[in-house]
Structure formats: structure tokens, C-alpha cells
Amino acid sequence: MPARSAKSSVSFGLDRLSTPIGIALLITDAEGHLRALDWDDYEHRMRELLRLHHGAVELRDRPAPTGMRTALSRYFDGELSQLAGIAWRIAGTPFQQKVWTALAQIPPAPR
């Protein structure tokens, strides 16, 4: 998907979640969908990828939905199926969107 015009801008919320493997950056849209998840150590890269997909992006400190935070915390506690309950939306080509949608349908391996 081509980047948006430099004249347009999109605003997303930015929240941080402590996990056993580092601080997760949660990027959400106004409807509460997860638009990106990356790690605090890679914030610069994440911002660049958001710019490439969306054009000008403004990130505002805004808590992610409670259900999303809870599901991610439970995932990191070992409840792998919790990811299925997270509402997400991606940018990209139709092919990329199809691939990510298919990948999301793969259940976690039994423990």
C-alpha cells in the first residue's frame, strides 16, 4: 500500500506494557484496534514503519483498551490463545493483508 500524501496525517494512541521480555509499545487507532506492536528498544524503527505505511503519523499517549492489555499480559503468562481476542487492523497490500489474516488463524501449538 503506498504511503499517504505528506499533507494528510493519521493519529494513533501509544501505550507501553511491561512484559517479561521488555516494554511493549502498543499502537492503537481511535476504535481501539491494535495497529502495531513493537518493543521500546525499537521505537525509532516502529515510527519509521508507521510512516512508510500511513504517511505522517502522530502518536499520542493514550491507554490501550483494558481488554487488550489484559490479553497481552495473559499471553506472556503462558495463555497463548489470548491473542485471538485482540482486535487488530493492518495496512499493506491486499496480499499482505491476506497473509496476516491467514497467519492469525493458526492456533497456538499445544503445550
C-alpha positions in Angstrom: 0.0 0.0 0.0 1.6 3.3 -0.9 2.2 5.9 1.8 -0.4 8.6 2.2 0.2 12.1 0.9 2.5 14.1 3.1 -0.4 16.6 3.6 -2.6 14.0 5.4 -1.9 12.8 8.9 -3.2 10.0 11.0 -3.2 9.9 14.8 -2.8 6.8 16.8 -2.5 6.1 20.5 0.7 5.0 22.1 0.8 2.9 25.3 3.5 0.9 27.0 3.1 -2.5 28.6 5.7 -4.2 30.8 6.3 -7.8 29.8 8.8 -10.5 30.9 10.9 -9.8 27.7 10.8 -6.0 27.7 8.5 -3.0 27.3 5.9 -3.5 24.5 4.8 -0.4 22.6 1.1 -0.7 21.7 -0.2 1.4 18.9 -4.0 1.7 18.7 -6.4 3.5 16.5 -9.5 5.6 17.6 -11.6 2.4 17.5 -9.3 0.5 19.8 -7.8 -1.8 17.2 -4.1 -2.7 17.6 -2.3 -1.2 14.7 1.3 -2.1 15.7 3.2 -3.8 18.5 6.9 -3.3 18.9 9.5 -3.1 21.6 10.7 0.0 23.4 14.3 -0.6 22.1 13.0 -0.4 18.5 10.7 2.7 18.8 12.6 4.5 16.1 12.2 1.7 13.6 8.5 1.3 14.5 7.9 5.0 13.9 9.6 4.8 10.5 7.5 1.7 9.5 4.3 3.5 10.6 5.4 6.5 8.4 6.0 4.2 5.4 2.6 2.6 5.7 0.5 5.6 6.7 2.4 8.8 5.8 2.5 11.4 8.5 1.7 9.8 11.8 1.1 11.4 15.2 1.4 9.2 18.2 -0.4 10.5 21.3 0.0 9.0 24.8 -3.3 7.1 25.2 -4.0 3.9 27.1 -4.7 0.8 25.0 -8.1 -0.8 25.7 -8.1 -2.7 29.0 -9.1 -6.0 27.4 -6.1 -5.7 25.0 -3.7 -5.1 27.8 -5.1 -8.0 29.8 -5.0 -10.4 26.9 -1.3 -9.5 26.2 -0.4 -9.9 29.8 -2.1 -13.3 30.0 -0.3 -14.2 26.7 3.0 -13.5 28.3 1.9 -15.5 31.4 1.5 -18.5 29.1 -2.1 -18.3 27.9 -1.2 -18.3 24.2 -4.8 -18.4 23.0 -5.4 -14.9 24.4 -4.0 -13.3 21.2 -7.2 -14.4 19.4 -9.3 -12.0 21.3 -7.3 -8.9 20.3 -8.9 -6.7 17.7 -6.3 -5.6 15.1 -6.1 -3.8 11.8 -3.2 -3.6 9.4 -2.1 -1.6 6.5 -0.4 -3.1 3.5 -1.1 -4.5 0.1 -4.1 -6.8 -0.4 -1.7 -9.8 -0.4 0.0 -8.7 2.8 -3.4 -8.3 4.5 -4.4 -11.7 3.3 -1.2 -13.3 4.6 -1.5 -11.6 8.1 -5.2 -12.6 8.3 -4.3 -16.3 7.5 -1.4 -16.3 10.0 -3.7 -15.0 12.7 -6.0 -18.1 12.2 -3.2 -20.6 13.1 -3.9 -21.8 16.6 -1.0 -21.9 19.1 0.8 -25.3 19.5 -0.3 -27.4 22.5 2.0 -27.0 25.5 
